């Protein structure tokens, strides 16, 4: 069978992509490998034996760091941010389908936080809370700081979704006697459901891993990224690498679950269509 000869550009791009993958996952692979140090192993190569000792050590009482509580705070905060991001992004996408006065100003005000340094936003929110006599906390000030990061992404995604959404489906539903709510519930929502899952995934992962916007707004109790950062100057065992490996696997699991849900929704939509 005749096969078309690869061009030089293909090999150049293949080499570039390989270098990119190595640059992206090379440091991560080192963390994963070092997390399997033996019980007497240190923070650097070479490995002093191979074991899962430090993974079990995660569940024991630590002299420095509170893994469980910080993880629960990050997970809860991520769910809160995800829910608000999905709802507000959906409502914004629906609202901007029609022109209204001040739409341009509102749009640029929404995405402006993407160009402002994260640490400046964190510092500003923290100062405002302190000056107004409110106590910064991960569930209040940090929650608002994270929304300044996730909402612009969610809104931009929904703008792109509705920009290519044909109103013919809604017109057909109305011709069949459907009310506005029925049209949205049975026509619009099922068609944009995979995109909403994507918005939720963006919201959760951006919040779960956020450091800079949490630094000045988390209050007394740390989220997981802050806890890990604080441990880097105190923990002298590979338990820190084990924590990094576990949290990375958790992040990948969330992504795979979201992709699975999106695939299922797309297949169901294709069957209906």
N, C-alpha and C positions, 0 to 999 in steps of 0.2 A: 504494500500500500504506500502510495506517495505521501510523503510528509513535507510540509513547507519548511524551508530552511529558516532557522531563527536569525533575526537581524542582530546587528551589533547593539542596537538600543535595548533589545531585550536583555542581553547579558549585563549591560551596564546597570539597568534598573534592578536586575536580580541581585547583583553584587551590592547595590545601594540598599536594597530591602534587607538583605542578610546582615549588613553592618548595622542597620537601624534596629533589627530585632536583637542582635547581640548587645547593642548599647542599652536597649530598653530593659532586657531581661537578664543581662549579665550580672549586675549587682544583686538582683533579686535571687538569682540562683546561688550566689555566694552565701546569702543569708539562710537560704533553705538548707544548704549543705552543712553550714556551721551549727544549725540547730540540732543536728544529729551527733554532736560531740559526745564523747564518752563522759562518764560521771566526773572524771578528773580533767576534762578538757577545758580550754580557755576560750578567749574571744577571737583568736586568730588561727590561721593555718600553721602547721598541719593538724589534722584531726588526731586526737588522742583516744582512739577507739571509736566505735560506732554504737549508738544506743538511742533510745527514746526517753532517756532519763529526764531531760529538761522539759519535755512535754508534760510528764506527770508532775514535775515540780511546779508547773503553772497553777495546779489546783491545790497546792499547799500554801500555808500562811507565809507571806513574804515579808522580809524585814523592810523593804522599800517597794512601794507601788501597790496599787489596789486594782488588779486586773478585772475582777468580776464586776465591781461597781462601776468602773469607768466604761467597761463594755456595755453594760446595761444603759448607762446614760447616753452613750453614743448611739446605740440601737434605737432607744426611745426617741431621741432627738431626730434621728434620721427618718423614723416613721412619721413624726409630726410634720417635718419639713416636706416629706414626700406627699402627704395628704393635702397640705395647703397648696403646694406647687401644682399638683394635678388639677385641683378645683379652680384655682385662680387662673391658671393658664388656659383651661378650657373655657371659662367665662370670658377671658380676654379675647381668645380666638373667635368666639361667637360674636362678641361686641364689635370687634374691628372688621367684621364682614361687611358692615355698613359704615359709610363715612359719617362722622359727627364732629361738631365743633371741638377743637382742642385735641383731636386724635393724634396729630403729629407731635405736639408737645408732650402728650402723655406717653407716646411710644419712646421718644428719646429719653424722657425721664426714667422710664422703666429699664432701659438697657444701659443707662449712664454708669451704673455701678460696676459694669464689667471693665471699664477703663480706669476706674479709681483703684489705686493700690489697696489690696485687702487689709493690710495692717492699718491703713489710715481709717478705713471704715470701722474696723474693730476698735481702734482708739477713740474715734468719735462717739460711737455708741456707748462705750464704757464711760466716757466723760459725761455724756448727757445723763446717764442713769445716776452717776454719783452726784451731779449737780442738782438733780431733782429729788434727791433723797431716797432713790430706789436702789435696792441691792442687786447688783448684777448676778445673774444665775444662768445656768445652761438652758433652762426651760423658758427663759424670758428674753434677756438681752442677746444671748447666743442664738436663740431661735430666730429673732429678728435679723441678726447679722447673717445667718445662713440663708435666709430668704432673699437677701440682697444679691446673693450669688446664684441661687437656683432658679428664682423666678424669671430672670431675663432669658435663660436658656429654655425654660419651659414655654414661655410666651413666643419666642422665635420659632420653636418647633411647631407650635400650634398654628402660627401664621403661615408657615410653609404647608402644613396639612390642609388648612382651609383654602389656601390659595389655589390648590389643584382639586378642590372638592367641587364636583358638579352639582349645581342646584337643581338639576333635572330630577334627581331622586326625590327631593323634597316636594317639588311641584307635582310629581306623580302621586305621592302619598296624599297631598292635599286634594288632588282631583278625585281620589278614592274616598274622601270624606274624613281623613285623619285630622285630628286637632294638632295645634303646634306642639303640645307635649308628646302626643303619640308619635308624631313625625320625628321628634328628637329621640325619643326612647327606642323606637323600633327601626328607624332608618339611619339617622345620623350617628348615634352612639355606637351601634355595632360596627359601623364602617370605620370609625376613628379609634376604636378600642385598642388596636395594636400600638397606635401612636401614643395613646394615654399611658399605656404600660411603659413605653420608652421614656416618656416624661417623668413617670414615677421612678424609674430606674435612675435617671439622671439626678433627680432630686435626692434620692436616698444615698447614692454613692458619693455625690459631691458633699453632702452634709456629713456623712459617716467619716470621711477622710479629711475634712477641713481642719486646718491648723491655724492659719493666720487670722481668720475672722473670729476664731474662738479664743484667741490668746488673751485679749483684754475684756472679754465679755462672759466668760464661763463662771466667774465668781469663785466661790470657795472650792467647789468640786470640779475636778478635771474630767474632760472627755477622754476617750482612749488615745487619740493622737497626742494630746497634751501629756497624758500619763507616760506614754512611750518616750516622748522627748525628755521629760523630767528624769526618766530612768536611765537615759544614756550617760548621765554624769554620775550616777550612783551605783548602778548594777554592774557587777564585774563577772557575771557568769553568762553562759549561753542561753539562759532562760529568756533573755531579751530577744534573741534570735528565734527561739521557739514561739514566743508571742507574735513576732512578725510573721512567721510562717502560718500560724493559725489564723490570724486576722486576714492575711492575703488569701488563704483558701476560702475563708468565709466570704470575702468580697467576690471572688470568682464564682462561688456557689450562687450568690444573689444574682449575678449577671446571667449565669446559665439558666436559672429558674425563670428570670424575666424573658430571656430569649425563647425558652420553651413555651411560655404562655403566649408570646407574640406569634410564634409559629402555629400554635394550636388555633388561635383566633383567626389568623390568615387563612388556614385551611378550611375552617368552618365558614368563613366568609366566601371562599371560592366555591364551596359546595352549594351555598345558598344562591350565589350568583349564577 
